Every structure is written in C-alpha cells, then in structure tokens.
C-alpha cells in the first residue's frame, strides 16, 4: 500500500525539517573522523560506564502509591531541588534510577519511566533524532535497561498502538506570537511571566509529554535495536500503525508541523523500507524550496548547508517553554526553530534570520580561518566547540567570561537560542575555544 506523507524525497536527496543525511547516511560527510551518525545505541552502555552517572536519590524514593504507576521520579523540574542545580550533571544524577531499583521494575514500568523522563526535551537539542536518542541512552540508565529487556520491543509496539492522538486545541496559544524569531532578552521575560501560572505550566507539560512521547516511541521502534526484535508480521503491524497515527496527527492541532516525524526518523535509521513505499503528493508537498547549498568560510572554503521548511509556531512555542522550565538558569533569547542550528549560528551567521542548517563546521578551523586558543577563552565573541567521540557535538559563541564562569550563546539544535553557562546545557565532551586567524 502506498503511503501519502509529507514529502521527504526531493531531487535524489533526503530533505528533513531537522537535518539532512547524505546518501551514505553520515551526518558529517565531509570528514571521516566525525562519526556522530555512526554511533549505535548498543554502544551507549560502554560510554555510560565511562561517564558513570550515579543516582543522587535512594531506591525507596522512587516507589509510588499512584494507581497509574508503581514508580515515579522523586525529583523533576517541578521540585524545589531542581531549581538548585547549577549543572547538567546534577540534573542527570537526579533522573538516574538507582541500580537496585532497575531490576525491580517490570518492562511496563520502564516504558512509563522512559516516557516521563524529565529531560526528554534534550532529544531535540542535537543535529538529528538518532543522535538525540543515542545521547538519551548514554545519559539515562532506564532507557538502557529497557533496550536490554527481551519483551521490550513487543511492549513498545503495544504501547504505540494504544497511544491516543489528542485532537484538543493546543495550549501553546497562551504564548504570544511575538516571541517567534525575535532575538532579545525580553523573550525570556515573557516566558517567565507566563510560566508563573501553575495551571499553564501543567497544561504545557502535558501537551509536550504527549507529543514527545509518541515521537520517542517512534524513535525507538524505528531503531535497529528494536526492529531486529520484531518479526516480519510485527514489523508490518508497526507499518500500519505508523500510517494510522500519521493520519490522526494530521487532524490534530497539537502535532502541527511534526506529523511526519516517524518517517524522518526511519530514514535517519535507514529503515524507511519497513514503513512501506512513500509517494509524494501535490497537496502534501511542503518541501518546496528545501535543499542544499554552500556558504564560505573567511578563507573561502565551501561548507554545505541545508534549507528546510519551518515546523510552525505551535511546535516552536511548546518546545521553547519546555527548555525554560528544564533549564531555569539559562536565558531564552529566541524561540525554537528547526531551520538553523548551533554550528550555523556560531560559525556562519549569529542571527535568528539565519535559514541554514550546518552539519559540519570543521572547515572553519581546518582551513585556518580560526585557530585554537585552548580550553579557556581569551576574549568575548570567540567560538567554542564541544567534541565527543570524535564528533563535533555542539558550537557556540562566548558571551562573557571570568576565571570561574564562562557564559555562552548557542542554538540548541532545533530548540531555542539560549544564553547559558558552559556547564549548564545538554552537551558533554571537550570544549575548545577559537579566535579568528
């Protein structure tokens, strides 16, 4: 059966709202040593062991009296403790399940815990859904445990099949349109005022959890680790369910702009064939104007960039609110926008009118346009790169620095433009600072 979905195939290249992979499936096609796209979920355990994130809560704190779930996070972004965290590592430790509790959880319990992960928004801070899911697996032992369960794949498919796509009106309308594409500290002030209302916060979180929950299930079900545990009949069942969900999402205000995420994720994982044949339709073709082009470094080297269609204000507003809730000590300078990312903002154009997504900024340093000044900045305005596992994970611009604190301005993937401490962001790895040569 042919599926009519939003166009993802154009002129032989795969065009994503979030990121484009080349025909080899590599994010960083211009440099062999940048292998972020080659990361595999099965490697997450090994990398996590090196990072060794230890739970900061006790096992008994996770036990819940709720009828809906036997286990709950003892600390989340609503907790007073969360507001005291000054680093991302402290947040991760609060979300880590004590090892003795992991073995007590049923697979259904683990699915519940994974879908309620307080830092689930971090998935959208990377250059692809695949990369975001890998980082989630590295940082969260609950997901790693779920991936190791023998019945995990079938129960995830069952949960996906039973997931209800809401048709309610989006609560994100409470956030004014003025924050969209504006780069000003007033955006942060407006968000703070709106998020003072507890009922609004609860409604925004429920809406985000619904949309991101189905997206996470789709990320997992299209991954090699899960698909390989589903037989041919189950894979066909997933294909049919995915198409049904896609059609339902088209009728939902909550999913405006992200209806076709499952197909984007499947293409990233090179598993689009599992979902059936994809055809373009005139009415669904929103990829017009999408494609690839090139920009120049100061030394004149060509760097490939991508243009994509905007996901829309509904998605942008809600994601923006979530990052303010999860990272209260970071300032939101501009709303979420899937058309440009951290590398493009830092190295090409530090403007919210930037419409280029850049996967590989390595030529800005390899051609001598910028040179390293080491692990600490020597002036405001310098560039910074986070490198992990041989890949350039993140880029930013130094806003200010002292001997004890470095403040960065950076675009968090397709999420908001943020101003934050260098240690107060979703990104791990080694930081190196650069100045113009």
C-alpha positions in Angstrom: 0.0 0.0 0.0 1.4 3.4 -1.0 1.5 6.0 1.8 0.8 9.7 1.2 3.0 11.6 3.6 4.7 15.0 3.6 7.4 14.9 1.0 10.8 13.8 2.2 12.3 12.8 -1.1 13.4 15.7 -3.4 15.9 15.6 -6.3 17.6 12.4 -5.0 18.4 13.9 -1.6 16.7 13.3 1.7 15.3 16.6 3.0 14.4 16.8 6.7 12.8 19.5 8.7 15.5 18.8 11.3 18.6 17.5 9.5 19.7 16.0 6.2 21.8 12.9 5.9 23.8 12.3 2.7 23.4 9.1 0.7 26.0 7.3 2.9 23.9 8.0 6.0 26.6 10.2 7.5 25.8 13.5 9.2 29.4 14.7 8.8 30.1 13.6 5.2 32.9 16.0 4.6 35.2 14.5 7.3 35.7 10.8 8.0 36.7 11.3 11.6 33.4 12.9 12.6 31.3 9.9 13.3 28.4 11.1 15.3 25.9 9.5 12.9 27.8 6.2 13.2 27.0 5.9 17.0 24.9 2.9 17.8 22.6 2.5 20.7 24.3 -0.7 21.7 27.5 1.4 22.4 25.7 3.6 24.9 26.3 1.2 27.8 30.1 1.3 27.3 30.2 5.1 27.1 27.8 5.5 30.0 30.1 3.3 32.1 33.0 5.7 31.5 30.8 8.7 32.4 29.5 6.8 35.5 26.4 8.9 36.3 25.5 7.9 39.8 21.9 8.3 41.2 21.5 11.1 43.7 18.3 9.6 45.1 17.6 6.4 47.0 15.6 3.4 45.8 12.7 3.9 48.2 12.1 7.4 47.0 11.1 6.0 43.6 8.2 3.9 45.0 4.8 5.5 44.2 1.4 4.9 45.7 -0.2 6.1 42.4 -2.7 3.8 40.7 -1.2 4.8 37.3 2.4 3.8 38.0 4.3 1.9 40.7 7.3 4.2 40.3 7.7 8.0 39.9 10.6 10.3 39.7 11.3 11.7 43.2 12.8 14.9 41.7 11.7 16.6 38.5 11.6 20.1 37.1 8.7 21.0 39.4 10.7 20.1 42.5 12.4 22.7 44.6 15.7 20.7 44.4 15.7 21.2 40.6 16.0 24.9 40.9 19.2 24.5 42.9 21.0 22.6 40.2 23.7 24.6 38.5 25.0 21.9 36.1 23.5 19.4 33.7 25.3 16.6 35.5 23.3 17.3 38.7 20.1 17.0 36.6 21.2 13.7 35.1 22.0 12.3 38.6 18.6 13.2 39.9 17.0 11.4 36.9 19.1 8.3 37.2 17.4 5.3 38.6 19.2 3.5 41.5 20.6 0.2 40.1 18.8 -1.9 42.7 15.5 -0.4 41.6 16.0 -1.1 37.9 15.9 -4.8 38.4 12.6 -4.4 40.4 10.9 -2.6 37.5 8.7 -4.5 35.1 9.2 -3.7 31.4 5.9 -1.8 31.5 7.2 0.2 34.4 10.4 1.0 32.5 8.4 2.2 29.5 6.4 4.5 31.8 9.6 5.9 33.4 11.3 6.5 30.0 8.2 8.3 28.6 8.2 10.6 31.7 11.9 11.3 31.6 12.3 14.9 32.9 15.0 15.8 30.4 13.2 14.3 27.4 13.4 17.7 25.7 17.1 17.1 25.3 16.5 14.9 22.4 15.7 18.0 20.3 19.0 19.7 21.2 21.1 17.6 18.7 21.7 17.5 15.0 19.4 14.5 14.4 16.8 12.4 16.2 19.2 9.5 16.0 21.9 11.5 17.8 19.4 12.7 20.4 18.2 9.2 21.1 21.7 8.0 21.5 22.6 10.7 24.0 19.4 9.9 25.9 20.6 6.3 26.1 24.0 7.3 27.3 22.6 9.6 30.0 19.7 7.6 31.2 20.1 4.1 32.6 16.3 3.5 32.5 16.4 3.5 28.7 19.4 1.3 28.5 17.7 -1.2 30.8 14.6 -1.1 28.6 16.6 -1.8 25.4 18.0 -4.9 27.1 14.6 -6.4 28.0 13.6 -9.4 25.9 10.0 -8.3 25.7 10.8 -4.6 25.3 10.2 -4.4 21.5 6.7 -6.0 21.6 5.6 -4.0 24.6 6.8 -0.8 23.0 4.8 -1.6 19.9 1.8 -2.4 22.0 2.1 1.0 23.8 2.4 2.8 20.5 -0.7 1.1 19.1 -2.7 2.2 22.2 -1.3 5.7 22.2 -4.2 8.1 21.7 -3.6 11.1 19.4 -5.4 14.1 21.0 -7.5 16.4 19.0 -7.7 19.1 21.6 -6.6 22.7 20.9 -3.0 23.5 21.7 -2.4 25.4 25.0 0.7 26.9 23.4 -1.5 29.8 22.2 -1.0 31.4 25.6 2.5 32.2 24.4 2.4 35.3 22.2 3.5 35.1 18.6 5.9 38.0 19.3 8.5 35.5 20.7 8.8 33.8 17.4 12.0 34.7 15.6 12.8 37.5 18.0 16.3 37.7 19.5 16.0 39.7 22.7 16.2 39.1 26.4 12.5 40.1 26.5 11.6 36.7 25.2 12.9 35.2 28.5 11.0 37.8 30.5 7.7 37.0 28.7 8.2 33.3 29.2 9.0 33.8 32.9 5.7 35.7 33.4 3.7 33.1 31.6 5.3 30.2 33.4 4.5 31.7 36.8 1.0 30.2 36.4 1.0 26.6 37.7 -2.1 25.6 35.7 -0.5 26.9 32.5 2.8 25.1 33.2 0.9 21.8 33.9 -1.0 22.1 30.6 2.1 22.9 28.6 3.9 20.0 30.1 1.1 17.6 29.5 0.9 18.7 25.9 4.7 18.4 25.4 4.7 15.0 27.0 2.0 13.7 24.7 3.7 14.9 21.5 7.3 14.0 22.6 6.1 10.7 24.0 4.8 9.4 20.6 7.9 10.8 18.9 10.1 8.8 21.4 8.2 5.6 20.7 8.7 6.2 17.0 12.4 6.8 17.5 12.7 3.5 19.4 10.6 1.4 17.1 12.5 2.6 14.0 15.9 1.9 15.6 17.8 -1.2 14.6 17.9 -2.5 18.2 14.1 -2.6 18.5 13.2 -3.5 14.8 15.6 -6.5 14.9 13.5 -7.9 17.8 10.2 -7.7 15.8 9.4 -10.4 13.4 8.1 -9.7 9.9 4.4 -9.7 11.0 5.2 -7.3 13.8 7.1 -5.0 11.5 4.2 -4.9 9.1 1.9 -4.2 12.1 4.1 -1.3 13.0 4.0 0.0 9.5 0.2 0.0 9.5 0.0 1.7 13.0 2.5 4.3 12.0 0.5 5.3 9.0 -2.7 5.4 11.1 -1.0 7.6 13.6 0.3 9.9 10.9 -3.3 10.4 9.5 -4.6 11.1 13.0 -1.8 13.6 13.7 -2.8 15.5 10.5 -6.1 16.2 12.2 -4.6 17.4 15.5 -3.6 20.9 16.4 -1.0 19.6 18.8 1.0 17.8 16.1 1.0 20.7 13.6 4.3 20.7 11.8 5.5 17.3 13.2 3.0 14.9 11.7 5.6 13.0 9.7 8.3 12.6 12.3 8.2 8.8 12.2 9.2 8.8 8.5 12.0 11.2 9.1 13.4 9.1 11.9 13.0 5.9 9.9 15.0 7.5 7.1 17.8 8.5 9.5 18.0 4.9 10.7 17.9 3.7 7.1 14.7 1.7 7.9 12.2 3.6 5.8 11.5 0.5 3.8 9.9 -1.1 6.9 7.2 1.6 6.8 6.2 0.9 3.2 6.5 2.8 -0.1 6.5 6.5 0.1 4.9 8.7 -2.5 4.8 12.5 -2.9 1.5 14.3 -3.4 1.0 17.9 -4.5 -1.2 18.8 -1.5 1.3 17.4 1.0 4.5 18.8 -0.6 5.8 21.3 1.8 9.4 20.7 0.9 9.3 23.2 -1.9 12.4 25.4 -1.5 14.2 22.9 0.6 17.6 21.7 -0.4 21.3 22.1 0.0 23.7 24.9 -0.9 27.1 26.2 0.2 28.4 29.1 2.3 32.0 30.2 2.6 34.5 30.3 5.5 36.5 33.5 5.9 39.3 31.8 4.0 36.9 30.9 1.1 36.3 27.2 1.7 32.9 25.9 0.8 30.7 24.4 3.6 27.5 22.6 2.8 24.3 23.9 4.5 20.7 22.8 4.3 17.4 24.7 4.0 14.2 23.3 5.4 10.6 24.1 5.9 9.5 25.7 9.2 7.7 23.3 11.6 5.4 26.1 12.8 4.6 28.2 15.8 2.7 25.6 17.8 5.6 23.2 17.9 8.1 26.1 18.5 6.3 27.7 21.4 5.8 24.5 23.4 9.4 23.3 22.9 10.6 26.7 23.9 8.6 26.7 27.1 10.0 23.3 28.0 13.6 24.4 27.8 12.8 27.3 30.0 11.2 25.0 32.6 14.0 22.5 32.5 16.9 25.0 32.4 15.7 27.9 34.6 19.1 29.5 34.9 19.6 29.7 31.1 18.1 32.6 29.2 15.9 32.0 26.2 16.9 34.6 23.5 14.8 33.3 20.7 12.2 30.5 20.2 12.8 27.1 18.9 13.4 27.0 15.1 14.3 23.9 13.1 15.7 25.9 10.2 19.1 26.7 11.7 21.3 25.0 14.3 24.3 25.7 16.6 27.0 25.3 14.0 25.4 27.6 11.5 24.6 30.3 14.2 28.1 30.2 15.7 30.3 29.9 12.6 28.2 31.4 9.7 25.6 33.9 11.0 24.7 34.8 14.5 21.2 35.9 13.6 17.7 34.5 14.0 17.1 35.3 10.4 19.7 32.6 9.6 18.0 29.9 7.4 20.8 27.5 7.1 21.4 24.2 9.0 25.1 23.2 9.1 26.1 19.7 9.9 29.8 20.0 9.7 31.7 23.2 10.6 35.1 21.6 10.6 36.4 23.6 7.6 36.2 26.8 9.6 39.2 25.5 11.6 40.9 23.1 9.2 41.4 25.8 6.5 42.9 28.2 9.0 40.0 30.6 9.3 40.0 30.1 13.0 42.8 28.9 15.4 42.5 27.3 18.8 43.2 29.3 22.0 42.9 26.3 24.2 40.4 25.1 26.8 39.6 28.7 28.0 38.5 31.7 26.0 40.7 34.8 25.8 38.1 37.2 24.5 34.3 37.6 24.2 33.0 36.7 20.8 35.3 33.7 20.3 33.8 30.4 19.1 33.6 27.2 21.1 33.2 23.6 20.0 32.1 20.6 22.1 33.8 17.4 20.8 32.7 13.9 21.9 33.5 10.5 20.5 35.4 12.2 17.6 32.4 14.2 16.5 31.7 17.9 16.8 28.7 17.8 19.1 27.9 21.5 19.6 29.1 25.0 18.8 28.6 28.4 20.5 29.9 31.9 20.9 31.5 33.3 24.1 29.2 36.0 25.5 31.3 36.7 28.6 33.9 35.0 30.9 35.6 35.2 34.2 38.1 33.0 36.0 35.2 31.0 37.5 32.4 31.1 34.8 32.1 31.1 31.1 28.8 32.2 29.5 27.9 31.0 26.0 25.3 32.0 23.5 24.3 29.0 21.4 21.4 27.5 19.4 20.4 24.2 20.9 19.7 22.0 17.9 16.2 22.7 16.6 15.4 24.0 20.1 15.7 27.6 21.3 18.6 30.1 21.1 20.0 30.1 24.6 22.4 32.0 26.8 23.9 29.7 29.4 26.9 28.7 31.5 29.3 26.4 29.6 28.4 23.6 32.1 24.6 24.3 32.0 23.5 22.7 28.8 22.7 19.3 27.4 26.2 18.8 25.9 29.1 16.8 27.2 32.6 16.5 25.7 35.7 18.5 25.5 35.4 22.2 24.9 37.9 24.1 22.7 37.8 27.8 22.0 38.8 29.6 18.8 39.6 33.0 17.5 39.9 34.4 14.0 43.3 33.8 12.5 
